[in-house]
Amino acid sequence: TNPAFTRATGYSRKEVMGAKTSILKSGHHDDSLYKTLWETLTRGETWKGRFVNRRKNGTFYEEDATITPVRDHGGSIKHYVAVKRDVSAIKSLETQLLHSQKMEAIGRLAGGIAHDFNNILTTINGYSEILADSAPPDSPLAADLSEILGAGRRAAILTRQLLTFSRRAPADPVVLDLRVPVRAM
């Protein structure tokens, strides 16, 4: 053990001297990983891989490990040297990067859909306005066209929200009186 090991695991040198490495087992790996590890080491070869281990306080950490057998003068394996590096922070950053990339992809998709939908909506709203202007004000058609135009305006707002989400449109926050949209619904 060395100071880096005691910092990473929370175990003191005294606690681990002579102890089995299984005190670090997290339960995240099946037995085949450990079987492969020991088969490799008993053949006298170096094993490299990644572990999720458990600290003394019960929290988990990830580490890259290189474990090498140490032989005596007669060639028999007597000890093992493990060189390990805590990669928990790197793994966390990788996870954050993947999440960020997924969100960017979702934003691009939303932006593309919003852009296409906005083109269709422009046609619907344009023709609805032309029809509304030509319909007699007291006809049932005028009331129906008014509903279509209202739905078109709400759809345009939704499209702007999607474009804002996808960062293709600048955000323009406003104070909203919630009574107005609730009444409209």
C-alpha positions as a LaTeX table, in Angstrom:
\begin{tabular}{lrrr}
\hline
Residue & $x$ (\AA) & $y$ (\AA) & $z$ (\AA) \\
\hline
Thr1 & 0.00 & 0.00 & 0.00 \\
Asn2 & 1.00 & 3.59 & $-0.42$ \\
Pro3 & $-0.49$ & 6.97 & 0.53 \\
Ala4 & $-2.44$ & 7.17 & $-2.74$ \\
Phe5 & $-4.12$ & 3.83 & $-1.97$ \\
Thr6 & $-5.09$ & 4.91 & 1.54 \\
Arg7 & $-6.51$ & 8.20 & 0.22 \\
Ala8 & $-8.48$ & 6.43 & $-2.53$ \\
Thr9 & $-9.89$ & 3.65 & $-0.35$ \\
Gly10 & $-10.08$ & 5.12 & 3.14 \\
Tyr11 & $-8.29$ & 2.08 & 4.58 \\
Ser12 & $-5.15$ & 2.57 & 6.60 \\
Arg13 & $-2.00$ & 0.66 & 5.76 \\
Lys14 & $-2.45$ & $-1.39$ & 8.93 \\
Glu15 & $-6.00$ & $-2.41$ & 7.95 \\
Val16 & $-5.00$ & $-3.80$ & 4.56 \\
Met17 & $-1.61$ & $-5.37$ & 5.21 \\
Gly18 & $-2.18$ & $-9.11$ & 4.88 \\
Ala19 & $-5.86$ & $-8.66$ & 4.00 \\
Lys20 & $-7.40$ & $-10.10$ & 0.85 \\
Thr21 & $-8.14$ & $-7.71$ & $-2.00$ \\
Ser22 & $-11.79$ & $-8.78$ & $-1.78$ \\
Ile23 & $-12.31$ & $-6.08$ & 0.88 \\
Leu24 & $-12.54$ & $-3.71$ & $-2.08$ \\
Lys25 & $-15.12$ & $-5.81$ & $-3.98$ \\
Ser26 & $-18.11$ & $-3.73$ & $-4.98$ \\
Gly27 & $-20.42$ & $-6.43$ & $-6.29$ \\
His28 & $-20.54$ & $-4.65$ & $-9.67$ \\
His29 & $-18.61$ & $-7.41$ & $-11.47$ \\
Asp30 & $-19.49$ & $-11.02$ & $-12.00$ \\
Asp31 & $-17.13$ & $-13.83$ & $-11.12$ \\
Ser32 & $-15.90$ & $-14.19$ & $-14.71$ \\
Leu33 & $-13.90$ & $-10.94$ & $-14.43$ \\
Tyr34 & $-12.05$ & $-12.20$ & $-11.36$ \\
Lys35 & $-11.61$ & $-15.65$ & $-12.90$ \\
Thr36 & $-9.99$ & $-14.13$ & $-16.01$ \\
Leu37 & $-7.83$ & $-11.88$ & $-13.83$ \\
Trp38 & $-6.46$ & $-14.78$ & $-11.74$ \\
Glu39 & $-6.01$ & $-17.06$ & $-14.76$ \\
Thr40 & $-3.95$ & $-14.33$ & $-16.42$ \\
Leu41 & $-1.84$ & $-13.71$ & $-13.32$ \\
Thr42 & $-1.20$ & $-17.39$ & $-12.56$ \\
Arg43 & 0.10 & $-17.83$ & $-16.13$ \\
Gly44 & 2.65 & $-15.16$ & $-15.18$ \\
Glu45 & 1.10 & $-12.51$ & $-17.42$ \\
Thr46 & 0.11 & $-8.93$ & $-16.67$ \\
Trp47 & $-3.61$ & $-8.18$ & $-16.36$ \\
Lys48 & $-5.05$ & $-4.80$ & $-17.33$ \\
Gly49 & $-8.63$ & $-3.69$ & $-16.79$ \\
Arg50 & $-11.11$ & $-1.52$ & $-14.95$ \\
Phe51 & $-12.75$ & $-2.12$ & $-11.59$ \\
Val52 & $-15.57$ & $-0.54$ & $-9.69$ \\
Asn53 & $-14.40$ & $-0.89$ & $-6.09$ \\
Arg54 & $-15.85$ & $-0.03$ & $-2.70$ \\
Arg55 & $-14.15$ & 2.34 & $-0.28$ \\
Lys56 & $-14.10$ & 1.69 & 3.45 \\
Asn57 & $-17.04$ & 4.11 & 3.87 \\
Gly58 & $-19.12$ & 2.11 & 1.35 \\
Thr59 & $-18.93$ & 4.53 & $-1.59$ \\
Phe60 & $-17.81$ & 3.31 & $-4.99$ \\
Tyr61 & $-14.98$ & 4.44 & $-7.21$ \\
Glu62 & $-13.68$ & 3.34 & $-10.61$ \\
Glu63 & $-10.08$ & 2.58 & $-11.29$ \\
Asp64 & $-7.92$ & 1.42 & $-14.14$ \\
Ala65 & $-5.57$ & $-1.29$ & $-12.95$ \\
Thr66 & $-2.46$ & $-3.03$ & $-14.18$ \\
Ile67 & $-1.53$ & $-6.04$ & $-12.06$ \\
Thr68 & 1.76 & $-7.83$ & $-12.61$ \\
Pro69 & 3.09 & $-10.99$ & $-10.95$ \\
Val70 & 6.42 & $-10.71$ & $-9.13$ \\
Arg71 & 8.69 & $-13.76$ & $-9.32$ \\
Asp72 & 11.41 & $-14.92$ & $-6.98$ \\
His73 & 14.90 & $-16.03$ & $-8.13$ \\
Gly74 & 13.56 & $-19.49$ & $-8.91$ \\
Gly75 & 10.85 & $-18.09$ & $-11.20$ \\
Ser76 & 7.91 & $-18.79$ & $-8.87$ \\
Ile77 & 5.25 & $-16.13$ & $-8.42$ \\
Lys78 & 5.50 & $-14.77$ & $-4.89$ \\
His79 & 3.67 & $-11.43$ & $-4.99$ \\
Tyr80 & 1.73 & $-9.10$ & $-7.23$ \\
Val81 & 2.21 & $-5.43$ & $-7.93$ \\
Ala82 & $-0.89$ & $-3.43$ & $-8.78$ \\
Val83 & $-0.65$ & 0.01 & $-10.32$ \\
Lys84 & $-4.04$ & 1.65 & $-10.18$ \\
Arg85 & $-5.50$ & 5.00 & $-11.13$ \\
Asp86 & $-8.80$ & 6.37 & $-9.84$ \\
Val87 & $-10.78$ & 7.33 & $-12.95$ \\
Ser88 & $-14.05$ & 8.19 & $-11.20$ \\
Ala89 & $-13.82$ & 11.89 & $-12.06$ \\
Ile90 & $-12.95$ & 11.11 & $-15.68$ \\
Lys91 & $-15.85$ & 8.66 & $-15.90$ \\
Ser92 & $-18.18$ & 11.28 & $-14.45$ \\
Leu93 & $-17.01$ & 13.83 & $-17.03$ \\
Glu94 & $-17.50$ & 11.26 & $-19.81$ \\
Thr95 & $-21.06$ & 10.67 & $-18.60$ \\
Gln96 & $-21.73$ & 14.42 & $-18.53$ \\
Leu97 & $-20.31$ & 14.79 & $-22.04$ \\
Leu98 & $-22.52$ & 11.97 & $-23.37$ \\
His99 & $-25.56$ & 13.56 & $-21.74$ \\
Ser100 & $-24.65$ & 16.92 & $-23.26$ \\
Gln101 & $-24.27$ & 15.33 & $-26.69$ \\
Lys102 & $-27.67$ & 13.64 & $-26.35$ \\
Met103 & $-29.28$ & 16.93 & $-25.36$ \\
Glu104 & $-27.64$ & 18.64 & $-28.34$ \\
Ala105 & $-28.98$ & 15.94 & $-30.67$ \\
Ile106 & $-32.47$ & 16.31 & $-29.18$ \\
Gly107 & $-32.19$ & 20.07 & $-29.63$ \\
Arg108 & $-31.19$ & 19.69 & $-33.26$ \\
Leu109 & $-34.06$ & 17.29 & $-33.87$ \\
Ala110 & $-36.54$ & 19.62 & $-32.17$ \\
Gly111 & $-35.19$ & 22.54 & $-34.17$ \\
Gly112 & $-35.52$ & 20.67 & $-37.45$ \\
Ile113 & $-39.06$ & 19.57 & $-36.65$ \\
Ala114 & $-40.00$ & 23.07 & $-35.50$ \\
His115 & $-38.57$ & 24.60 & $-38.66$ \\
Asp116 & $-40.50$ & 22.21 & $-40.92$ \\
Phe117 & $-43.65$ & 22.57 & $-38.83$ \\
Asn118 & $-43.34$ & 26.37 & $-38.99$ \\
Asn119 & $-43.27$ & 26.21 & $-42.81$ \\
Ile120 & $-46.47$ & 24.13 & $-42.85$ \\
Leu121 & $-48.06$ & 26.33 & $-40.20$ \\
Thr122 & $-47.33$ & 29.48 & $-42.23$ \\
Thr123 & $-49.33$ & 28.03 & $-45.11$ \\
Ile124 & $-52.23$ & 26.99 & $-42.84$ \\
Asn125 & $-52.35$ & 30.37 & $-41.09$ \\
Gly126 & $-52.02$ & 32.30 & $-44.36$ \\
Tyr127 & $-54.88$ & 30.52 & $-46.09$ \\
Ser128 & $-56.99$ & 30.66 & $-42.93$ \\
Glu129 & $-56.56$ & 34.45 & $-42.80$ \\
Ile130 & $-57.51$ & 34.78 & $-46.48$ \\
Leu131 & $-60.64$ & 32.69 & $-45.89$ \\
Ala132 & $-61.49$ & 34.58 & $-42.67$ \\
Asp133 & $-61.24$ & 37.91 & $-44.50$ \\
Ser134 & $-63.61$ & 36.70 & $-47.22$ \\
Ala135 & $-66.19$ & 35.06 & $-44.93$ \\
Pro136 & $-69.22$ & 37.05 & $-43.76$ \\
Pro137 & $-68.63$ & 38.08 & $-40.12$ \\
Asp138 & $-71.88$ & 36.55 & $-38.81$ \\
Ser139 & $-71.51$ & 33.17 & $-40.60$ \\
Pro140 & $-70.71$ & 29.89 & $-38.81$ \\
Leu141 & $-67.70$ & 29.66 & $-41.13$ \\
Ala142 & $-66.25$ & 32.86 & $-39.62$ \\
Ala143 & $-66.43$ & 31.37 & $-36.11$ \\
Asp144 & $-64.76$ & 28.16 & $-37.30$ \\
Leu145 & $-62.03$ & 30.11 & $-39.07$ \\
Ser146 & $-61.48$ & 32.15 & $-35.91$ \\
Glu147 & $-60.89$ & 28.89 & $-34.00$ \\
Ile148 & $-58.46$ & 27.72 & $-36.69$ \\
Leu149 & $-56.55$ & 31.02 & $-36.52$ \\
Gly150 & $-56.41$ & 30.82 & $-32.70$ \\
Ala151 & $-55.05$ & 27.27 & $-32.90$ \\
Gly152 & $-52.55$ & 28.46 & $-35.50$ \\
Arg153 & $-51.33$ & 31.23 & $-33.17$ \\
Arg154 & $-50.95$ & 28.75 & $-30.31$ \\
Ala155 & $-49.05$ & 26.39 & $-32.61$ \\
Ala156 & $-46.77$ & 29.29 & $-33.63$ \\
Ile157 & $-46.01$ & 29.93 & $-29.94$ \\
Leu158 & $-45.21$ & 26.24 & $-29.48$ \\
Thr159 & $-42.94$ & 26.37 & $-32.51$ \\
Arg160 & $-41.08$ & 29.37 & $-31.04$ \\
Gln161 & $-40.66$ & 27.43 & $-27.78$ \\
Leu162 & $-39.21$ & 24.46 & $-29.67$ \\
Leu163 & $-36.82$ & 26.75 & $-31.54$ \\
Thr164 & $-35.81$ & 28.35 & $-28.25$ \\
Phe165 & $-35.19$ & 24.89 & $-26.78$ \\
Ser166 & $-33.06$ & 23.96 & $-29.76$ \\
Arg167 & $-31.16$ & 27.25 & $-29.38$ \\
Arg168 & $-32.05$ & 28.34 & $-32.86$ \\
Ala169 & $-33.98$ & 31.31 & $-31.57$ \\
Pro170 & $-33.01$ & 33.76 & $-28.84$ \\
Ala171 & $-34.80$ & 33.39 & $-25.53$ \\
Asp172 & $-36.98$ & 36.37 & $-24.72$ \\
Pro173 & $-38.45$ & 35.78 & $-21.25$ \\
Val174 & $-41.62$ & 37.70 & $-20.37$ \\
Val175 & $-43.86$ & 38.01 & $-17.32$ \\
Leu176 & $-46.93$ & 35.87 & $-17.91$ \\
Asp177 & $-50.34$ & 36.28 & $-16.33$ \\
Leu178 & $-51.42$ & 32.64 & $-16.07$ \\
Arg179 & $-55.09$ & 33.61 & $-15.90$ \\
Val180 & $-55.10$ & 34.53 & $-19.60$ \\
Pro181 & $-54.01$ & 31.14 & $-21.05$ \\
Val182 & $-56.12$ & 29.28 & $-18.47$ \\
Arg183 & $-59.22$ & 31.22 & $-19.54$ \\
Ala184 & $-58.40$ & 30.62 & $-23.21$ \\
Met185 & $-58.30$ & 26.89 & $-22.59$ \\
\hline
\end{tabular}
